[in-house]
Amino acid sequence: MGTVTSPSTPRRALLTLVLWAGFWILGLAVVAALAWVPIAESLYSGGLGWAGIFSAAGALTVLWALRPRWSFQKHQQDDVEYLSPERFPALHALVEDVAKRVGSRVPRKVYLADQTTAFITMQRRWLGLRREAIVGVGFPLFAILSREELAAVLAHEFGHHTGGDLTLGPWVYRTRSAIASAVDTLEDSAFFLDVPFRLYGQMFLRVSGAVSRQQELAADALSAKTCGADAAARALHKVHVLAPLWSAYLHHDVIPIIEKSVRVPLLDGFKTFLQEKTWRAEITHDIEEELRRPPSPWDSHPPFEERLSSLGHEGPREGEPLPLQEFEAGGCIDLLGGAAAAEEVFYEQKTRGSLVHLKWEELGEKILLPEISKHLTGGALDPRRTPLTSLPELLREGSTLWDRVRPPGLDILSPEAKRLRARQVLVQWLAAALVERGFVAELRPGMHLRLQHEGHFVEPASVVDWLSKGVWTDEQYRTWSSLIEQL
């Protein structure tokens, strides 16, 4: 089957070439205009004045800002581990099948990404004379999508290949980089030399963004034609809704644990994360910021609703439950050999060194609380010696408390930042103090550390927050702490 070429590819290529040339024409025009001033002074005034000197310096500055930035670093893709066809034959069979149905060259390398995304890129070899397609598939996609939906995602990415977008993309990227570098070099210069490049950059982003959005809609159309509009729409819906949740879970819960040389069950943890009714404030903020971000004319992708509409589907209604049917059923994780094998390859490729295997419910007792106790024991907030009733007074110390307990070294925090750090330390202290009184730590993905003892549950972060915001009075807290001491 031959390669399918989008009829709009020549127009895109021409527009990209015009925009690229326009930037360099603008740069050379600015240099020529500045250079003409000292030349004109020399020809018509018989000498070089201050205006000519400053203009010559400006011309040299712009030329320096427009210089090519060459990179001599070893291509990082040479060190990347890929999902081999010998180890994952079913995955490669699916990729090959979709590529042939779309009419694209079959890629031989498949990369496992850590986000809820997929991509196709070209790897240059032999001094750029040979180009090899590489497909990237996000680990969570295998858990939340069916095979048909993953095929639709792959067809979308192959659509960028057949549409010529991978050829145009580097031109757009290099032009954006050149504009950004020029603006960064010139923004502190005299005579506002960065202004024309900044204005051109805004226009370029707007126009190239519009071209990119057209490319996305064309790739969506090819995906629907190849795998069905229903599968393409379901995949788009799931990725749109679940991608911010996975990203928040990965960065706020999983990565900090991996940094402690510990590995946890990824998919079980994400399932628990999705079941929580409320998350920690920083997680909720990140998710809402991503989901509610307004469209921009500079966006590279069309709005979610527009993409669904182009596929003949409506967006989800307010309050509609998360699309988790495939996730509950295991998605197409069998393409990686099942959940256990998939997590094994994730940790193999995304981490270095040996990791301790722990369950989520073991983290609080075996990792977090020992670290907290080690840090606090023997200091100003020793959990064994500082009474529970002292929390209100400690909170009122604010930045002064941080100055008492902070680690040695240079401290450049503002008073407000010190107060926030002091509250975080008090949360840790309260947790350690409760453990000293027989409480057991419990950590759930997305939630604050919680401690329980004989059916009594305490969330130290909430207690400190209630006190600091006046939800609890000092007297109410002391009554509560007295009850805790009696347990």
VEXDREN-2710 file (C-alpha; in Angstrom, 1 decimal):
% VEXDREN-2710
k/r/px/py/pz
1/MET/0.0/0.0/0.0
2/GLY/1.4/3.4/-1.0
3/THR/1.9/6.4/1.3
4/VAL/-1.1/8.6/1.8
5/THR/-0.3/12.2/1.3
6/SER/-2.6/14.9/2.5
7/PRO/-3.7/17.4/-0.2
8/SER/-2.9/20.2/2.2
9/THR/0.7/19.1/2.7
10/PRO/2.1/21.4/-0.1
11/ARG/0.3/24.4/1.3
12/ARG/1.6/23.6/4.8
13/ALA/5.1/23.2/3.5
14/LEU/4.9/26.5/1.6
15/LEU/3.5/28.4/4.6
16/THR/6.2/27.0/6.9
17/LEU/8.9/27.9/4.4
18/VAL/7.5/31.4/4.0
19/LEU/7.4/31.9/7.8
20/TRP/11.0/30.5/8.2
21/ALA/12.3/32.8/5.4
22/GLY/10.3/35.8/6.8
23/PHE/12.2/35.6/10.1
24/TRP/15.6/35.7/8.5
25/ILE/14.5/38.4/6.1
26/LEU/13.3/40.4/9.1
27/GLY/16.6/39.9/10.9
28/LEU/18.7/40.8/7.9
29/ALA/16.5/43.9/7.3
30/VAL/17.1/45.1/10.9
31/VAL/20.8/44.5/10.5
32/ALA/20.9/46.4/7.2
33/ALA/18.9/49.3/8.6
34/LEU/21.2/49.7/11.6
35/ALA/24.3/49.2/9.5
36/TRP/23.2/51.9/7.0
37/VAL/23.4/54.6/9.7
38/PRO/27.2/54.6/10.1
39/ILE/27.7/54.1/6.4
40/ALA/25.5/57.1/5.6
41/GLU/27.2/59.3/8.2
42/SER/30.6/58.4/6.7
43/LEU/29.4/59.1/3.2
44/TYR/27.4/62.3/3.7
45/SER/28.7/63.8/7.0
46/GLY/32.4/63.1/6.6
47/GLY/32.7/61.3/9.9
48/LEU/31.1/58.8/12.3
49/GLY/28.9/60.3/15.1
50/TRP/27.4/58.8/18.2
51/ALA/24.3/57.7/16.3
52/GLY/26.5/55.7/13.8
53/ILE/28.4/54.1/16.7
54/PHE/25.3/53.0/18.5
55/SER/23.7/51.8/15.3
56/ALA/26.8/49.8/14.4
57/ALA/26.9/48.2/17.8
58/GLY/23.2/47.4/17.4
59/ALA/23.8/45.7/14.1
60/LEU/26.6/43.6/15.6
61/THR/24.3/42.7/18.5
62/VAL/21.5/41.6/16.2
63/LEU/23.9/39.5/14.1
64/TRP/25.2/37.8/17.3
65/ALA/21.6/37.1/18.3
66/LEU/20.9/35.5/14.9
67/ARG/23.9/33.3/14.9
68/PRO/23.2/29.6/14.4
69/ARG/23.2/27.5/17.6
70/TRP/25.0/24.2/16.8
71/SER/24.8/21.3/19.2
72/PHE/27.6/18.8/19.3
73/GLN/26.1/16.6/22.0
74/LYS/25.6/12.9/21.4
75/HIS/22.0/12.2/20.4
76/GLN/20.1/11.0/23.4
77/GLN/18.0/8.6/21.4
78/ASP/21.0/6.4/21.0
79/ASP/20.9/5.5/24.7
80/VAL/17.2/4.9/24.9
81/GLU/15.8/1.4/25.5
82/TYR/13.0/0.2/23.2
83/LEU/10.3/-2.4/23.5
84/SER/11.8/-5.2/21.3
85/PRO/9.7/-7.3/19.0
86/GLU/11.2/-10.4/20.5
87/ARG/9.9/-9.6/24.0
88/PHE/6.7/-7.9/22.9
89/PRO/5.5/-9.5/19.7
90/ALA/1.8/-8.7/20.2
91/LEU/2.5/-5.0/20.5
92/HIS/4.7/-4.9/17.4
93/ALA/2.1/-6.8/15.5
94/LEU/-0.5/-4.2/16.4
95/VAL/1.8/-1.3/15.4
96/GLU/2.6/-3.0/12.1
97/ASP/-1.1/-3.7/11.4
98/VAL/-2.1/-0.1/12.0
99/ALA/0.8/1.3/10.0
100/LYS/-0.1/-0.8/7.0
101/ARG/-3.8/0.1/7.2
102/VAL/-2.9/3.8/7.3
103/GLY/-0.3/3.4/4.5
104/SER/2.7/4.4/6.6
105/ARG/6.1/2.8/6.7
106/VAL/6.2/0.3/9.6
107/PRO/8.5/1.6/12.5
108/ARG/10.9/-0.9/13.9
109/LYS/11.3/0.9/17.3
110/VAL/8.7/1.4/19.9
111/TYR/9.4/3.5/23.0
112/LEU/7.6/3.3/26.3
113/ALA/6.7/6.8/27.6
114/ASP/5.7/7.5/31.2
115/GLN/2.8/9.9/30.4
116/THR/-0.7/9.4/28.9
117/THR/0.4/10.2/25.4
118/ALA/1.6/8.8/22.2
119/PHE/3.9/10.3/19.5
120/ILE/5.9/9.5/16.4
121/THR/9.2/11.1/15.6
122/MET/12.1/10.6/13.2
123/GLN/15.6/9.6/14.3
124/ARG/18.3/10.8/12.1
125/ARG/21.3/8.5/11.3
126/TRP/24.3/8.5/9.0
127/LEU/24.7/12.3/9.3
128/GLY/21.1/12.8/8.6
129/LEU/21.0/10.8/5.4
130/ARG/18.9/8.1/6.9
131/ARG/15.7/8.8/8.9
132/GLU/14.0/6.1/11.0
133/ALA/10.5/6.4/12.5
134/ILE/10.1/5.8/16.2
135/VAL/6.7/5.4/17.9
136/GLY/6.2/6.2/21.6
137/VAL/3.3/4.9/23.6
138/GLY/2.6/6.0/27.1
139/PHE/2.5/3.3/29.8
140/PRO/-1.0/4.3/31.1
141/LEU/-2.5/4.0/27.7
142/PHE/-2.1/0.2/27.9
143/ALA/-4.2/0.2/31.1
144/ILE/-7.0/2.6/30.1
145/LEU/-7.6/1.9/26.4
146/SER/-8.9/-1.2/24.6
147/ARG/-6.9/-2.5/21.6
148/GLU/-9.3/-0.8/19.2
149/GLU/-8.8/2.5/21.0
150/LEU/-5.0/2.2/21.2
151/ALA/-5.1/1.4/17.5
152/ALA/-7.0/4.6/16.9
153/VAL/-4.4/6.5/18.8
154/LEU/-1.6/4.9/16.8
155/ALA/-3.5/5.7/13.5
156/HIS/-3.6/9.3/14.6
157/GLU/0.1/9.4/15.1
158/PHE/0.8/7.7/11.8
159/GLY/-1.5/10.3/10.2
160/HIS/1.2/12.9/11.2
161/HIS/3.7/10.8/9.3
162/THR/1.7/10.3/6.2
163/GLY/0.6/13.9/6.2
164/GLY/4.2/15.2/6.1
165/ASP/3.9/16.8/9.5
166/LEU/7.2/15.2/10.7
167/THR/9.0/16.9/7.9
168/LEU/7.5/20.3/8.7
169/GLY/7.8/20.0/12.5
170/PRO/11.6/20.5/12.7
171/TRP/11.3/23.6/10.6
172/VAL/8.7/25.0/12.9
173/TYR/10.7/24.0/16.0
174/ARG/13.9/25.5/14.7
175/THR/12.2/28.8/13.8
176/ARG/10.6/29.0/17.2
177/SER/14.0/28.3/18.8
178/ALA/15.7/30.9/16.7
179/ILE/13.1/33.6/17.6
180/ALA/13.3/32.7/21.3
181/SER/17.1/32.9/21.3
182/ALA/17.1/36.2/19.5
183/VAL/14.5/37.7/21.9
184/ASP/16.4/36.3/24.9
185/THR/19.7/37.9/23.6
186/LEU/18.2/41.2/22.7
187/GLU/15.6/41.9/25.4
188/ASP/18.1/43.8/27.6
189/SER/19.7/45.7/24.7
190/ALA/19.3/49.4/24.1
191/PHE/16.8/50.8/21.6
192/PHE/14.3/47.9/22.1
193/LEU/16.0/45.7/19.4
194/ASP/13.9/42.8/20.6
195/VAL/10.6/44.4/19.8
196/PRO/10.4/43.4/16.0
197/PHE/11.4/39.8/16.8
198/ARG/9.0/39.6/19.7
199/LEU/6.1/40.8/17.5
200/TYR/7.1/38.4/14.7
201/GLY/7.3/35.6/17.2
202/GLN/3.8/36.2/18.4
203/MET/2.6/36.2/14.8
204/PHE/4.6/33.1/14.0
205/LEU/3.2/31.2/17.0
206/ARG/-0.4/32.2/16.1
207/VAL/0.0/31.1/12.4
208/SER/2.0/27.9/13.2
209/GLY/-0.4/27.1/15.9
210/ALA/-3.3/27.3/13.4
211/VAL/-1.4/25.0/11.0
212/SER/-0.7/22.6/13.8
213/ARG/-4.4/22.4/14.8
214/GLN/-5.3/21.7/11.2
215/GLN/-2.8/18.8/11.3
216/GLU/-4.4/17.4/14.4
217/LEU/-7.8/17.5/12.9
218/ALA/-6.5/15.8/9.8
219/ALA/-4.9/13.1/11.9
220/ASP/-8.1/12.6/13.8
221/ALA/-10.0/12.2/10.5
222/LEU/-7.5/9.5/9.3
223/SER/-7.8/7.7/12.7
224/ALA/-11.6/7.7/12.4
225/LYS/-11.4/6.4/8.8
226/THR/-8.9/3.7/9.8
227/CYS/-10.3/2.5/13.1
228/GLY/-13.8/3.9/13.3
229/ALA/-15.0/7.2/14.7
230/ASP/-16.4/5.6/17.9
231/ALA/-13.0/4.1/18.9
232/ALA/-11.2/7.4/18.0
233/ALA/-13.7/9.4/20.1
234/ARG/-13.6/7.1/23.1
235/ALA/-9.8/7.1/23.1
236/LEU/-9.7/10.9/22.8
237/HIS/-12.2/11.2/25.7
238/LYS/-10.3/8.9/28.0
239/VAL/-6.9/10.6/27.3
240/HIS/-8.4/14.0/27.8
241/VAL/-9.9/13.2/31.2
242/LEU/-7.4/10.8/32.6
243/ALA/-4.1/12.3/31.4
244/PRO/-4.1/15.1/34.0
245/LEU/-5.0/12.6/36.7
246/TRP/-2.1/10.3/35.8
247/SER/0.3/13.1/35.6
248/ALA/-0.6/14.4/39.0
249/TYR/-0.4/10.9/40.5
250/LEU/3.0/10.2/38.9
251/HIS/4.6/13.5/39.9
252/HIS/3.1/14.0/43.3
253/ASP/3.0/10.4/44.6
254/VAL/5.1/7.9/42.5
255/ILE/8.2/9.9/41.6
256/PRO/8.9/11.1/45.2
257/ILE/8.7/7.4/46.3
258/ILE/11.0/6.3/43.6
259/GLU/13.5/8.9/44.7
260/LYS/13.6/7.1/48.0
261/SER/14.7/3.9/46.1
262/VAL/11.3/2.3/46.6
263/ARG/8.9/0.9/44.0
264/VAL/5.2/0.5/44.5
265/PRO/2.4/-1.1/42.4
266/LEU/1.7/1.6/39.8
267/LEU/-1.7/0.5/38.5
268/ASP/-3.2/-0.6/41.9
269/GLY/-2.1/2.8/43.2
270/PHE/-3.7/4.7/40.3
271/LYS/-6.9/2.7/40.8
272/THR/-6.9/3.8/44.5
273/PHE/-6.1/7.3/43.5
274/LEU/-9.1/7.5/41.2
275/GLN/-11.4/6.1/43.9
276/GLU/-10.6/8.9/46.3
277/LYS/-13.3/11.6/46.6
278/THR/-10.9/14.4/47.5
279/TRP/-7.2/14.8/46.9
280/ARG/-4.5/16.8/48.5
281/ALA/-4.7/20.5/47.7
282/GLU/-1.7/20.7/45.4
283/ILE/-2.9/17.7/43.4
284/THR/-6.4/19.2/43.0
285/HIS/-4.9/22.5/41.9
286/ASP/-2.7/20.9/39.2
287/ILE/-5.6/18.8/37.8
288/GLU/-8.1/21.7/37.7
289/GLU/-5.5/24.0/36.2
290/GLU/-5.0/21.6/33.3
291/LEU/-8.6/20.7/32.7
292/ARG/-9.9/24.3/32.9
293/ARG/-7.1/26.0/30.9
294/PRO/-8.8/28.3/28.4
295/PRO/-8.0/27.8/24.7
296/SER/-5.3/30.0/23.2
297/PRO/-4.6/31.0/19.6
298/TRP/-1.1/29.7/20.1
299/ASP/-2.2/26.2/21.1
300/SER/-0.9/23.3/19.0
301/HIS/-4.0/21.2/19.5
302/PRO/-7.7/22.2/18.9
303/PRO/-10.0/22.3/21.9
304/PHE/-11.2/18.9/23.1
305/GLU/-14.8/19.7/22.2
306/GLU/-13.9/20.7/18.7
307/ARG/-11.9/17.5/18.2
308/LEU/-14.8/15.3/19.4
309/SER/-17.3/17.3/17.3
310/SER/-15.2/16.7/14.2
311/LEU/-15.6/12.9/15.0
312/GLY/-19.3/13.3/15.3
313/HIS/-19.5/13.0/19.1
314/GLU/-20.5/15.3/21.9
315/GLY/-18.3/16.1/24.9
316/PRO/-19.0/14.6/28.3
317/ARG/-21.8/16.1/30.4
318/GLU/-21.1/17.8/33.7
319/GLY/-20.8/15.3/36.5
320/GLU/-20.4/12.3/34.1
321/PRO/-18.3/9.5/35.8
322/LEU/-14.8/8.9/34.7
323/PRO/-14.4/6.5/31.7
324/LEU/-12.9/3.7/33.6
325/GLN/-14.5/0.6/32.1
326/GLU/-11.4/-0.5/30.2
327/PHE/-9.1/0.3/33.1
328/GLU/-11.2/-1.8/35.4
329/ALA/-11.0/-4.6/32.9
330/GLY/-7.3/-4.3/32.4
331/GLY/-7.3/-2.4/29.1
332/CYS/-4.9/-3.8/26.6
333/ILE/-2.1/-4.4/29.2
334/ASP/-1.7/-7.9/27.8
335/LEU/0.3/-6.3/24.9
336/LEU/3.0/-5.8/27.5
337/GLY/2.5/-9.3/29.0
338/GLY/0.1/-8.4/31.8
339/ALA/0.1/-5.9/34.6
340/ALA/3.0/-7.3/36.5
341/ALA/5.2/-7.6/33.4
342/ALA/4.2/-4.1/32.3
343/GLU/5.2/-2.6/35.6
344/GLU/8.5/-4.5/35.5
345/VAL/9.4/-3.1/32.2
346/PHE/8.3/0.4/33.3
347/TYR/10.7/0.3/36.3
348/GLU/13.5/-1.3/34.2
349/GLN/13.4/1.5/31.6
350/LYS/12.5/4.5/33.8
351/THR/14.7/3.9/36.9
352/ARG/18.3/3.2/37.7
353/GLY/19.7/1.0/40.5
354/SER/17.9/-1.5/42.7
355/LEU/14.6/-0.5/44.3
356/VAL/12.9/-2.0/47.4
357/HIS/9.5/-3.5/46.6
358/LEU/6.8/-2.2/49.0
359/LYS/3.0/-2.1/49.0
360/TRP/1.3/1.3/49.4
361/GLU/0.1/0.4/52.9
362/GLU/3.6/-0.3/54.0
363/LEU/5.1/3.1/53.0
364/GLY/4.0/5.1/56.0
365/GLU/5.3/2.6/58.6
366/LYS/8.5/1.5/56.8
367/ILE/9.7/4.7/54.9
368/LEU/8.0/8.0/55.8
369/LEU/7.7/7.8/59.6
370/PRO/11.2/6.4/60.2
371/GLU/12.6/9.3/58.1
372/ILE/10.5/11.9/60.1
373/SER/11.5/10.4/63.4
374/LYS/15.1/10.3/62.5
375/HIS/15.0/14.0/61.4
376/LEU/13.2/15.2/64.5
377/THR/14.5/13.1/67.4
378/GLY/17.0/14.9/69.6
379/GLY/16.0/18.3/68.1
380/ALA/13.8/21.2/69.2
381/LEU/10.7/19.2/68.1
382/ASP/11.6/15.8/69.5
383/PRO/8.3/13.9/69.3
384/ARG/9.0/12.0/72.5
385/ARG/9.6/15.1/74.6
386/THR/7.3/17.8/73.1
387/PRO/3.8/17.5/74.5
388/LEU/0.8/17.3/72.1
389/THR/-0.8/20.3/73.8
390/SER/2.0/22.6/72.6
391/LEU/0.9/22.6/68.9
392/PRO/-1.1/26.0/69.1
393/GLU/1.9/27.8/70.6
394/LEU/4.3/26.3/68.1
395/LEU/2.0/27.4/65.2
396/ARG/2.0/31.0/66.5
397/GLU/5.8/31.1/66.4
398/GLY/5.6/31.0/62.6
399/SER/8.8/31.9/60.9
400/THR/10.6/31.9/64.3
401/LEU/9.9/28.2/64.6
402/TRP/11.5/27.6/61.2
403/ASP/14.6/29.5/62.3
404/ARG/14.8/27.2/65.3
405/VAL/14.4/23.9/63.5
406/ARG/15.7/24.5/60.0
407/PRO/18.8/22.6/58.8
408/PRO/22.1/24.4/58.9
409/GLY/23.2/26.5/55.9
410/LEU/22.2/29.6/54.0
411/ASP/18.5/30.5/54.4
412/ILE/17.0/33.0/51.9
413/LEU/13.3/32.2/52.5
414/SER/10.8/35.0/52.9
415/PRO/8.9/35.2/56.2
416/GLU/5.8/33.7/54.5
417/ALA/7.8/30.8/53.1
418/LYS/9.3/30.2/56.5
419/ARG/5.8/30.0/58.0
420/LEU/4.7/27.5/55.4
421/ARG/7.9/25.4/56.1
422/ALA/7.2/25.6/59.8
423/ARG/3.6/24.2/59.2
424/GLN/5.0/21.3/57.2
425/VAL/7.5/20.5/60.0
426/LEU/4.6/20.6/62.5
427/VAL/2.6/18.2/60.4
428/GLN/5.6/15.8/60.4
429/TRP/6.0/16.3/64.2
430/LEU/2.4/15.6/64.9
431/ALA/2.5/12.4/62.9
432/ALA/5.7/11.2/64.7
433/ALA/4.2/12.1/68.1
434/LEU/1.1/10.1/67.4
435/VAL/3.2/7.1/66.4
436/GLU/5.0/7.4/69.7
437/ARG/1.5/7.1/71.3
438/GLY/0.6/3.8/69.5
439/PHE/-0.9/5.1/66.2
440/VAL/-0.1/3.3/62.9
441/ALA/0.7/5.2/59.7
442/GLU/-1.5/4.7/56.6
443/LEU/-0.7/6.3/53.3
444/ARG/-3.1/6.3/50.3
445/PRO/-2.2/7.7/46.8
446/GLY/-3.5/11.3/46.5
447/MET/-4.2/11.6/50.2
448/HIS/-2.4/13.1/53.2
449/LEU/-0.7/10.7/55.6
450/ARG/-3.2/9.3/58.0
451/LEU/-2.7/7.5/61.4
452/GLN/-5.1/5.2/63.1
453/HIS/-5.3/3.6/66.5
454/GLU/-8.2/1.3/67.7
455/GLY/-10.6/2.8/65.2
456/HIS/-9.6/6.4/65.7
457/PHE/-8.2/8.1/62.6
458/VAL/-6.1/11.3/62.5
459/GLU/-4.9/13.2/59.5
460/PRO/-2.1/15.5/60.9
461/ALA/-2.1/17.9/57.9
462/SER/-5.9/18.5/58.5
463/VAL/-5.4/19.1/62.2
464/VAL/-2.6/21.7/61.6
465/ASP/-4.7/23.3/58.8
466/TRP/-7.8/23.6/61.1
467/LEU/-5.8/25.2/63.8
468/SER/-4.0/27.7/61.5
469/LYS/-7.2/28.8/59.9
470/GLY/-9.2/29.0/63.1
471/VAL/-11.6/26.1/62.4
472/TRP/-10.4/24.7/65.7
473/THR/-9.8/27.0/68.7
474/ASP/-6.9/26.3/71.0
475/GLU/-9.3/24.9/73.6
476/GLN/-10.9/22.5/71.2
477/TYR/-7.5/21.2/70.1
478/ARG/-6.4/20.7/73.8
479/THR/-9.6/18.8/74.5
480/TRP/-8.9/16.6/71.5
481/SER/-5.2/16.1/72.4
482/SER/-6.2/15.1/75.9
483/LEU/-8.5/12.4/74.5
484/ILE/-5.7/11.2/72.3
485/GLU/-3.4/10.9/75.3
486/GLN/-6.0/8.7/77.0
487/LEU/-6.3/6.2/74.2
END
